[in-house]
Amino acid sequence: MACVMLIALAAALIATVASVGGALLCRSRARSAADATALSAASAYWSGGASDPCAVGRRAAAENDAQLESCVVEGDDIVVTVSVPLRLPFMSRVSQRSRAGPISCE
């Protein structure tokens, strides 16, 4: 009986470690998608080539298998929040926020 309980405990620990690892990978993927989305939207905003930089950001998020949750123009900066799906019973999506804007190069 103790052997069965030990195997069950080991299986539970392995499942927990795998879940946490998967969540961390999705968080990293969401961060990369947020950065790419913010840079794409900001580039479109600064170049003046797009009337709606958030539409450009939405496409960039979709190309990174992410969903654009919010996009705000704050002065010269673009602030976006994107989310990616996560297949865990207690958490369905992971969100990350990113900002892109010009800096002075003096």
The first five atom37 places (N, CA, C, CB, O) and aatype in JSON, in Angstrom:
{
  "aatype": [12, 0, 4, 19, 12, 10, 9, 0, 10, 0, 0, 0, 10, 9, 0, 16, 19, 0, 15, 19, 7, 7, 0, 10, 10, 4, 1, 15, 1, 0, 1, 15, 0, 0, 3, 0, 16, 0, 10, 15, 0, 0, 15, 0, 18, 17, 15, 7, 7, 0, 15, 3, 14, 4, 0, 19, 7, 1, 1, 0, 0, 0, 6, 2, 3, 0, 5, 10, 6, 15, 4, 19, 19, 6, 7, 3, 3, 9, 19, 19, 16, 19, 15, 19, 14, 10, 1, 10, 14, 13, 12, 15, 1, 19, 15, 5, 1, 15, 1, 0, 7, 14, 9, 15, 4, 6],
  "atom_mask": [
    [1, 1, 1, 1, 1],
    [1, 1, 1, 1, 1],
    [1, 1, 1, 1, 1],
    [1, 1, 1, 1, 1],
    [1, 1, 1, 1, 1],
    [1, 1, 1, 1, 1],
    [1, 1, 1, 1, 1],
    [1, 1, 1, 1, 1],
    [1, 1, 1, 1, 1],
    [1, 1, 1, 1, 1],
    [1, 1, 1, 1, 1],
    [1, 1, 1, 1, 1],
    [1, 1, 1, 1, 1],
    [1, 1, 1, 1, 1],
    [1, 1, 1, 1, 1],
    [1, 1, 1, 1, 1],
    [1, 1, 1, 1, 1],
    [1, 1, 1, 1, 1],
    [1, 1, 1, 1, 1],
    [1, 1, 1, 1, 1],
    [1, 1, 1, 0, 1],
    [1, 1, 1, 0, 1],
    [1, 1, 1, 1, 1],
    [1, 1, 1, 1, 1],
    [1, 1, 1, 1, 1],
    [1, 1, 1, 1, 1],
    [1, 1, 1, 1, 1],
    [1, 1, 1, 1, 1],
    [1, 1, 1, 1, 1],
    [1, 1, 1, 1, 1],
    [1, 1, 1, 1, 1],
    [1, 1, 1, 1, 1],
    [1, 1, 1, 1, 1],
    [1, 1, 1, 1, 1],
    [1, 1, 1, 1, 1],
    [1, 1, 1, 1, 1],
    [1, 1, 1, 1, 1],
    [1, 1, 1, 1, 1],
    [1, 1, 1, 1, 1],
    [1, 1, 1, 1, 1],
    [1, 1, 1, 1, 1],
    [1, 1, 1, 1, 1],
    [1, 1, 1, 1, 1],
    [1, 1, 1, 1, 1],
    [1, 1, 1, 1, 1],
    [1, 1, 1, 1, 1],
    [1, 1, 1, 1, 1],
    [1, 1, 1, 0, 1],
    [1, 1, 1, 0, 1],
    [1, 1, 1, 1, 1],
    [1, 1, 1, 1, 1],
    [1, 1, 1, 1, 1],
    [1, 1, 1, 1, 1],
    [1, 1, 1, 1, 1],
    [1, 1, 1, 1, 1],
    [1, 1, 1, 1, 1],
    [1, 1, 1, 0, 1],
    [1, 1, 1, 1, 1],
    [1, 1, 1, 1, 1],
    [1, 1, 1, 1, 1],
    [1, 1, 1, 1, 1],
    [1, 1, 1, 1, 1],
    [1, 1, 1, 1, 1],
    [1, 1, 1, 1, 1],
    [1, 1, 1, 1, 1],
    [1, 1, 1, 1, 1],
    [1, 1, 1, 1, 1],
    [1, 1, 1, 1, 1],
    [1, 1, 1, 1, 1],
    [1, 1, 1, 1, 1],
    [1, 1, 1, 1, 1],
    [1, 1, 1, 1, 1],
    [1, 1, 1, 1, 1],
    [1, 1, 1, 1, 1],
    [1, 1, 1, 0, 1],
    [1, 1, 1, 1, 1],
    [1, 1, 1, 1, 1],
    [1, 1, 1, 1, 1],
    [1, 1, 1, 1, 1],
    [1, 1, 1, 1, 1],
    [1, 1, 1, 1, 1],
    [1, 1, 1, 1, 1],
    [1, 1, 1, 1, 1],
    [1, 1, 1, 1, 1],
    [1, 1, 1, 1, 1],
    [1, 1, 1, 1, 1],
    [1, 1, 1, 1, 1],
    [1, 1, 1, 1, 1],
    [1, 1, 1, 1, 1],
    [1, 1, 1, 1, 1],
    [1, 1, 1, 1, 1],
    [1, 1, 1, 1, 1],
    [1, 1, 1, 1, 1],
    [1, 1, 1, 1, 1],
    [1, 1, 1, 1, 1],
    [1, 1, 1, 1, 1],
    [1, 1, 1, 1, 1],
    [1, 1, 1, 1, 1],
    [1, 1, 1, 1, 1],
    [1, 1, 1, 1, 1],
    [1, 1, 1, 0, 1],
    [1, 1, 1, 1, 1],
    [1, 1, 1, 1, 1],
    [1, 1, 1, 1, 1],
    [1, 1, 1, 1, 1],
    [1, 1, 1, 1, 1]
  ],
  "atom_positions": [
    [[0.82, -1.2, 0.0], [0.0, 0.0, 0.0], [0.87, 1.27, 0.0], [-0.94, -0.01, 1.22], [0.56, 2.25, -0.67]],
    [[1.96, 1.23, 0.76], [2.85, 2.39, 0.81], [3.49, 2.65, -0.54], [3.94, 2.18, 1.88], [3.76, 3.79, -0.91]],
    [[3.74, 1.58, -1.28], [4.34, 1.71, -2.61], [3.39, 2.44, -3.56], [4.71, 0.33, -3.17], [3.82, 3.28, -4.35]],
    [[2.11, 2.12, -3.49], [1.1, 2.76, -4.34], [0.99, 4.24, -4.0], [-0.27, 2.07, -4.19], [0.9, 5.08, -4.89]],
    [[1.01, 4.55, -2.71], [0.92, 5.95, -2.3], [2.16, 6.73, -2.72], [0.73, 6.05, -0.77], [2.07, 7.9, -3.09]],
    [[3.31, 6.1, -2.67], [4.54, 6.75, -3.09], [4.51, 7.04, -4.59], [5.75, 5.87, -2.75], [4.95, 8.1, -5.02]],
    [[4.01, 6.11, -5.37], [3.89, 6.32, -6.82], [2.88, 7.43, -7.11], [3.46, 5.01, -7.52], [3.12, 8.26, -7.99]],
    [[1.77, 7.46, -6.39], [0.77, 8.51, -6.58], [1.34, 9.88, -6.22], [-0.49, 8.22, -5.73], [1.09, 10.86, -6.92]],
    [[2.1, 9.94, -5.15], [2.73, 11.2, -4.75], [3.74, 11.67, -5.8], [3.42, 11.04, -3.39], [3.79, 12.85, -6.13]],
    [[4.53, 10.74, -6.31], [5.5, 11.09, -7.36], [4.79, 11.59, -8.61], [6.38, 9.88, -7.7], [5.24, 12.55, -9.23]],
    [[3.7, 10.95, -8.98], [2.94, 11.38, -10.16], [2.36, 12.77, -9.95], [1.81, 10.38, -10.47], [2.37, 13.59, -10.86]],
    [[1.85, 13.05, -8.75], [1.29, 14.37, -8.45], [2.38, 15.44, -8.51], [0.62, 14.38, -7.07], [2.15, 16.53, -9.02]],
    [[3.55, 15.13, -7.99], [4.65, 16.09, -8.03], [5.12, 16.36, -9.46], [5.83, 15.59, -7.19], [5.39, 17.5, -9.82]],
    [[5.2, 15.32, -10.26], [5.59, 15.49, -11.66], [4.56, 16.34, -12.4], [5.75, 14.12, -12.35], [4.93, 17.2, -13.19]],
    [[3.27, 16.09, -12.16], [2.22, 16.88, -12.8], [2.29, 18.34, -12.38], [0.84, 16.3, -12.46], [2.09, 19.24, -13.21]],
    [[2.57, 18.59, -11.12], [2.68, 19.97, -10.63], [3.87, 20.68, -11.27], [2.82, 19.99, -9.11], [3.74, 21.82, -11.72]],
    [[5.0, 20.02, -11.32], [6.19, 20.62, -11.94], [5.94, 20.89, -13.42], [7.42, 19.69, -11.76], [6.34, 21.94, -13.93]],
    [[5.3, 19.97, -14.11], [5.0, 20.16, -15.53], [4.04, 21.32, -15.73], [4.41, 18.87, -16.14], [4.2, 22.1, -16.68]],
    [[3.04, 21.46, -14.87], [2.09, 22.57, -14.98], [2.77, 23.91, -14.76], [0.95, 22.39, -13.97], [2.53, 24.86, -15.51]],
    [[3.6, 23.99, -13.74], [4.31, 25.24, -13.47], [5.26, 25.57, -14.62], [5.09, 25.15, -12.13], [5.37, 26.73, -15.03]],
    [[5.95, 24.58, -15.13], [6.84, 24.8, -16.27], [6.1, 25.29, -17.49], [0.0, 0.0, 0.0], [6.56, 26.19, -18.19]],
    [[4.94, 24.69, -17.76], [4.12, 25.13, -18.89], [3.64, 26.56, -18.72], [0.0, 0.0, 0.0], [3.61, 27.33, -19.68]],
    [[3.25, 26.91, -17.5], [2.8, 28.28, -17.23], [3.94, 29.28, -17.43], [2.24, 28.39, -15.8], [3.72, 30.37, -17.97]],
    [[5.14, 28.93, -17.0], [6.28, 29.83, -17.19], [6.63, 29.99, -18.67], [7.49, 29.31, -16.42], [6.99, 31.09, -19.1]],
    [[6.54, 28.92, -19.43], [6.79, 29.02, -20.87], [5.75, 29.91, -21.55], [6.79, 27.63, -21.52], [6.1, 30.72, -22.4]],
    [[4.49, 29.76, -21.17], [3.43, 30.6, -21.75], [3.62, 32.06, -21.35], [2.05, 30.11, -21.31], [3.34, 32.96, -22.14]],
    [[4.07, 32.3, -20.14], [4.33, 33.67, -19.7], [5.43, 34.3, -20.55], [4.72, 33.7, -18.21], [5.34, 35.47, -20.93]],
    [[6.47, 33.54, -20.84], [7.55, 34.03, -21.68], [7.06, 34.3, -23.1], [8.71, 33.03, -21.7], [7.43, 35.3, -23.71]],
    [[6.22, 33.4, -23.61], [5.65, 33.59, -24.94], [4.77, 34.84, -24.98], [4.84, 32.36, -25.37], [4.79, 35.58, -25.96]],
    [[4.01, 35.07, -23.92], [3.15, 36.25, -23.85], [4.0, 37.52, -23.79], [2.22, 36.17, -22.62], [3.65, 38.53, -24.41]],
    [[5.1, 37.49, -23.06], [5.99, 38.65, -22.97], [6.59, 38.99, -24.34], [7.11, 38.39, -21.95], [6.64, 40.16, -24.72]],
    [[7.03, 37.98, -25.06], [7.59, 38.2, -26.4], [6.54, 38.75, -27.34], [8.17, 36.89, -26.96], [6.81, 39.65, -28.12]],
    [[5.33, 38.2, -27.27], [4.25, 38.68, -28.13], [3.88, 40.12, -27.78], [3.01, 37.77, -28.0], [3.6, 40.91, -28.68]],
    [[3.87, 40.46, -26.49], [3.55, 41.83, -26.08], [4.61, 42.81, -26.59], [3.44, 41.92, -24.55], [4.27, 43.88, -27.08]],
    [[5.87, 42.43, -26.48], [6.94, 43.3, -26.97], [6.84, 43.51, -28.48], [8.31, 42.72, -26.62], [6.95, 44.63, -28.97]],
    [[6.63, 42.42, -29.22], [6.51, 42.53, -30.68], [5.29, 43.35, -31.08], [6.42, 41.13, -31.31], [5.35, 44.14, -32.02]],
    [[4.2, 43.18, -30.36], [2.97, 43.93, -30.65], [3.17, 45.41, -30.39], [1.8, 43.4, -29.81], [2.79, 46.24, -31.22]],
    [[3.76, 45.75, -29.25], [3.99, 47.16, -28.93], [4.94, 47.81, -29.94], [4.57, 47.29, -27.51], [4.71, 48.94, -30.37]],
    [[5.99, 47.11, -30.31], [6.93, 47.66, -31.29], [6.28, 47.85, -32.66], [8.15, 46.76, -31.43], [6.53, 48.86, -33.33]],
    [[5.46, 46.9, -33.08], [4.78, 47.02, -34.38], [3.81, 48.2, -34.38], [4.03, 45.73, -34.72], [3.78, 48.99, -35.32]],
    [[3.02, 48.3, -33.32], [2.04, 49.39, -33.24], [2.75, 50.74, -33.14], [1.11, 49.19, -32.02], [2.33, 51.71, -33.78]],
    [[3.81, 50.82, -32.35], [4.54, 52.07, -32.21], [5.22, 52.47, -33.51], [5.58, 51.96, -31.1], [5.24, 53.65, -33.87]],
    [[5.77, 51.51, -34.22], [6.41, 51.8, -35.5], [5.39, 52.36, -36.49], [7.06, 50.53, -36.08], [5.67, 53.31, -37.21]],
    [[4.21, 51.77, -36.52], [3.15, 52.27, -37.4], [2.71, 53.67, -36.97], [1.94, 51.31, -37.39], [2.42, 54.51, -37.82]],
    [[2.66, 53.91, -35.68], [2.24, 55.22, -35.16], [3.26, 56.3, -35.51], [2.05, 55.15, -33.63], [2.88, 57.39, -35.95]],
    [[4.54, 56.01, -35.31], [5.58, 57.01, -35.57], [5.77, 57.28, -37.05], [6.89, 56.57, -34.96], [6.02, 58.42, -37.44]],
    [[5.66, 56.26, -37.88], [5.88, 56.45, -39.31], [4.7, 57.16, -39.97], [6.12, 55.11, -40.0], [4.84, 57.7, -41.06]],
    [[3.56, 57.16, -39.31], [2.38, 57.8, -39.87], [1.75, 57.01, -40.99], [0.0, 0.0, 0.0], [0.83, 57.5, -41.65]],
    [[2.21, 55.8, -41.22], [1.68, 54.98, -42.3], [0.35, 54.32, -41.98], [0.0, 0.0, 0.0], [-0.35, 53.86, -42.89]],
    [[-0.02, 54.28, -40.71], [-1.28, 53.63, -40.33], [-2.11, 54.62, -39.52], [-1.02, 52.33, -39.51], [-1.62, 55.26, -38.6]],
    [[-3.38, 54.72, -39.89], [-4.26, 55.63, -39.15], [-4.64, 55.04, -37.8], [-5.52, 55.93, -39.97], [-4.97, 55.78, -36.87]],
    [[-4.59, 53.71, -37.68], [-4.93, 53.05, -36.42], [-3.79, 52.11, -36.02], [-6.27, 52.26, -36.56], [-3.75, 50.96, -36.47]],
    [[-2.87, 52.58, -35.19], [-1.75, 51.72, -34.8], [-2.19, 50.48, -34.04], [-0.76, 52.51, -33.96], [-1.5, 49.46, -34.04]],
    [[-3.34, 50.55, -33.38], [-3.82, 49.39, -32.62], [-4.27, 48.27, -33.56], [-4.97, 49.8, -31.7], [-4.2, 47.1, -33.19]],
    [[-4.73, 48.62, -34.76], [-5.08, 47.58, -35.74], [-3.81, 46.85, -36.18], [-5.81, 48.2, -36.97], [-3.82, 45.63, -36.37]],
    [[-2.73, 47.6, -36.35], [-1.44, 46.98, -36.68], [-0.99, 46.08, -35.53], [-0.36, 48.07, -36.98], [-0.49, 44.98, -35.75]],
    [[-1.18, 46.56, -34.31], [-0.84, 45.76, -33.14], [-1.67, 44.49, -33.04], [0.0, 0.0, 0.0], [-1.17, 43.43, -32.66]],
    [[-2.94, 44.59, -33.39], [-3.83, 43.41, -33.36], [-3.33, 42.33, -34.32], [-5.28, 43.81, -33.71], [-3.33, 41.15, -34.0]],
    [[-2.92, 42.77, -35.52], [-2.37, 41.81, -36.49], [-1.06, 41.2, -35.99], [-2.14, 42.5, -37.86], [-0.83, 40.0, -36.14]],
    [[-0.21, 42.03, -35.4], [1.06, 41.52, -34.87], [0.82, 40.51, -33.76], [1.94, 42.68, -34.36], [1.52, 39.5, -33.67]],
    [[-0.15, 40.78, -32.91], [-0.47, 39.83, -31.83], [-0.96, 38.51, -32.42], [-1.53, 40.43, -30.88], [-0.56, 37.44, -31.97]],
    [[-1.83, 38.6, -33.41], [-2.36, 37.38, -34.03], [-1.25, 36.57, -34.69], [-3.44, 37.73, -35.07], [-1.27, 35.34, -34.65]],
    [[-0.28, 37.26, -35.3], [0.85, 36.55, -35.92], [1.71, 35.83, -34.89], [1.71, 37.54, -36.72], [2.45, 34.9, -35.23]],
    [[1.63, 36.26, -33.64], [2.37, 35.63, -32.54], [1.47, 34.71, -31.72], [3.0, 36.69, -31.64], [1.79, 34.38, -30.58]],
    [[0.34, 34.31, -32.29], [-0.62, 33.42, -31.61], [-1.07, 33.99, -30.27], [0.0, 32.05, -31.39], [-1.24, 33.26, -29.3]],
    [[-1.27, 35.3, -30.24], [-1.73, 35.98, -29.04], [-2.96, 36.8, -29.37], [-0.61, 36.89, -28.44], [-3.3, 36.99, -30.54]],
    [[-3.62, 37.28, -28.34], [-4.81, 38.11, -28.51], [-4.53, 39.47, -27.88], [-6.07, 37.44, -27.88], [-4.08, 39.55, -26.74]],
    [[-4.81, 40.54, -28.63], [-4.63, 41.89, -28.1], [-5.79, 42.2, -27.16], [-4.54, 42.94, -29.26], [-6.94, 42.25, -27.6]],
    [[-5.5, 42.41, -25.89], [-6.53, 42.7, -24.9], [-6.78, 44.2, -24.8], [-6.12, 42.14, -23.52], [-7.93, 44.63, -24.66]],
    [[-5.71, 45.01, -24.87], [-5.88, 46.46, -24.83], [-4.72, 47.12, -25.56], [-5.97, 46.97, -23.37], [-3.62, 46.58, -25.64]],
    [[-5.01, 48.31, -26.08], [-4.01, 49.09, -26.8], [-4.34, 50.56, -26.55], [-3.98, 48.75, -28.34], [-5.43, 51.02, -26.88]],
    [[-3.38, 51.28, -25.97], [-3.62, 52.68, -25.62], [-2.44, 53.51, -26.11], [-3.81, 52.84, -24.08], [-1.28, 53.13, -25.95]],
    [[-2.75, 54.66, -26.71], [-1.72, 55.62, -27.1], [-1.58, 56.61, -25.94], [-2.07, 56.36, -28.46], [-2.53, 57.33, -25.62]],
    [[-0.4, 56.64, -25.32], [-0.12, 57.56, -24.22], [1.01, 58.49, -24.64], [0.26, 56.79, -22.91], [2.18, 58.15, -24.5]],
    [[0.65, 59.65, -25.15], [1.67, 60.57, -25.66], [2.31, 59.98, -26.9], [0.0, 0.0, 0.0], [1.63, 59.72, -27.89]],
    [[3.63, 59.77, -26.85], [4.34, 59.14, -27.97], [4.48, 57.64, -27.78], [5.71, 59.76, -28.12], [5.04, 56.96, -28.64]],
    [[3.98, 57.12, -26.69], [4.12, 55.7, -26.38], [2.86, 54.92, -26.74], [4.44, 55.5, -24.9], [1.75, 55.45, -26.76]],
    [[3.07, 53.65, -27.03], [1.97, 52.7, -27.22], [2.08, 51.68, -26.1], [2.03, 52.01, -28.66], [3.14, 51.09, -25.89]],
    [[0.99, 51.48, -25.37], [0.95, 50.5, -24.29], [-0.05, 49.42, -24.67], [0.57, 51.17, -22.91], [-1.22, 49.72, -24.93]],
    [[0.4, 48.18, -24.7], [-0.47, 47.07, -25.09], [-0.48, 46.01, -24.0], [-0.01, 46.46, -26.43], [0.47, 45.87, -23.23]],
    [[-1.57, 45.28, -23.96], [-1.68, 44.08, -23.13], [-2.13, 42.96, -24.05], [-2.68, 44.27, -21.92], [-3.14, 43.1, -24.74]],
    [[-1.4, 41.87, -24.06], [-1.77, 40.71, -24.88], [-1.88, 39.49, -23.98], [-0.72, 40.47, -26.02], [-1.33, 39.45, -22.88]],
    [[-2.61, 38.5, -24.47], [-2.74, 37.25, -23.71], [-2.56, 36.07, -24.66], [-4.1, 37.17, -22.99], [-2.85, 36.15, -25.85]],
    [[-2.09, 34.98, -24.09], [-1.94, 33.72, -24.83], [-2.68, 32.64, -24.05], [-0.43, 33.35, -25.04], [-2.79, 32.71, -22.83]],
    [[-3.19, 31.63, -24.76], [-3.93, 30.56, -24.07], [-3.01, 29.68, -23.22], [-4.67, 29.7, -25.07], [-1.84, 29.46, -23.55]],
    [[-3.56, 29.21, -22.14], [-2.85, 28.32, -21.23], [-3.78, 27.16, -20.9], [-2.38, 29.07, -19.92], [-4.93, 27.39, -20.52]],
    [[-3.32, 25.96, -21.04], [-4.17, 24.79, -20.85], [-4.03, 24.23, -19.43], [-3.84, 23.71, -21.88], [-3.53, 23.12, -19.23]],
    [[-4.46, 25.01, -18.49], [-4.47, 24.56, -17.1], [-5.88, 24.75, -16.55], [-3.42, 25.33, -16.23], [-6.56, 25.71, -16.93]],
    [[-6.34, 23.87, -15.69], [-7.72, 23.97, -15.2], [-7.98, 25.22, -14.38], [-8.05, 22.76, -14.39], [-9.11, 25.71, -14.36]],
    [[-6.99, 25.75, -13.71], [-7.2, 26.91, -12.84], [-6.86, 28.24, -13.51], [-6.39, 26.76, -11.6], [-7.07, 29.29, -12.91]],
    [[-6.34, 28.2, -14.72], [-5.94, 29.42, -15.42], [-6.03, 29.19, -16.92], [-4.51, 29.86, -15.01], [-5.37, 28.29, -17.44]],
    [[-6.84, 29.99, -17.62], [-7.04, 29.74, -19.05], [-6.15, 30.6, -19.95], [-8.48, 29.97, -19.4], [-5.86, 30.21, -21.08]],
    [[-5.72, 31.78, -19.46], [-4.89, 32.67, -20.27], [-3.82, 33.32, -19.4], [-5.77, 33.75, -20.95], [-3.98, 33.48, -18.19]],
    [[-2.72, 33.71, -20.05], [-1.64, 34.46, -19.4], [-1.52, 35.78, -20.13], [-0.27, 33.66, -19.41], [-1.44, 35.81, -21.35]],
    [[-1.5, 36.89, -19.38], [-1.42, 38.22, -19.98], [-0.09, 38.88, -19.62], [-2.59, 39.1, -19.52], [0.47, 38.65, -18.55]],
    [[0.38, 39.7, -20.55], [1.58, 40.51, -20.32], [1.37, 41.88, -20.94], [2.85, 39.82, -20.93], [0.63, 42.04, -21.91]],
    [[2.02, 42.88, -20.36], [1.89, 44.26, -20.8], [3.25, 44.74, -21.3], [1.35, 45.18, -19.65], [4.29, 44.36, -20.77]],
    [[3.22, 45.59, -22.34], [4.47, 46.13, -22.86], [4.24, 47.56, -23.36], [5.02, 45.24, -24.01], [3.14, 47.92, -23.76]],
    [[5.3, 48.35, -23.32], [5.25, 49.75, -23.75], [6.37, 49.97, -24.75], [5.37, 50.74, -22.54], [7.49, 49.48, -24.57]],
    [[6.07, 50.71, -25.82], [7.1, 51.09, -26.79], [6.96, 52.58, -27.06], [6.97, 50.26, -28.12], [5.85, 53.09, -27.24]],
    [[8.08, 53.26, -27.08], [8.06, 54.69, -27.34], [9.46, 55.17, -27.67], [0.0, 0.0, 0.0], [10.44, 54.47, -27.43]],
    [[9.55, 56.37, -28.22], [10.87, 56.9, -28.6], [11.67, 57.32, -27.38], [10.71, 58.09, -29.56], [11.11, 57.69, -26.34]],
    [[12.98, 57.25, -27.51], [13.87, 57.76, -26.47], [14.85, 58.74, -27.1], [14.63, 56.59, -25.75], [15.11, 58.67, -28.3]],
    [[15.36, 59.62, -26.31], [16.33, 60.6, -26.79], [17.7, 59.93, -26.9], [16.39, 61.83, -25.86], [18.14, 59.25, -25.97]],
    [[18.36, 60.13, -28.01], [19.68, 59.52, -28.24], [20.76, 60.59, -28.24], [19.71, 58.74, -29.57], [21.55, 60.68, -29.18]],
    [[20.81, 61.38, -27.22], [21.79, 62.47, -27.14], [23.05, 62.04, -26.48], [21.23, 63.65, -26.41], [23.98, 62.84, -26.33]]
  ]
}
